[in-house]
Amino acid sequence: KLGRSHNRPLWVTDRLSLEFTEIKYDDNFTSRERLELLKHCNMLSKCIGHCERIHQTAVPLNYARHALRSLTLWSFTLPFG
């Protein structure tokens, strides 16, 4: 199922939250612990969404060229420093 998923990281966090909700209620695992795990899973899902938005942001061509030239110059002058 993971291989067919369009968004694998979000599929994993969704599966984790399902696993957390399927844990039986007993003395070893309280509802407070379950809610804390679900809260962390939700925070992870939000962080994945933020990272995907950053990854999909287009870099302007002039900025990319300037960065490439600066890094090239820096790496060529590095042995002389």
Secondary structure, 3 states (H helix, E strand, C coil): CCCCCCCHHHHHHHHHHHHHHCCCCECCECHHHHHHHHHHHHHHHHHHHHHHHHHHCCCCHHHHHHHHHHHHHHHHHHHHC
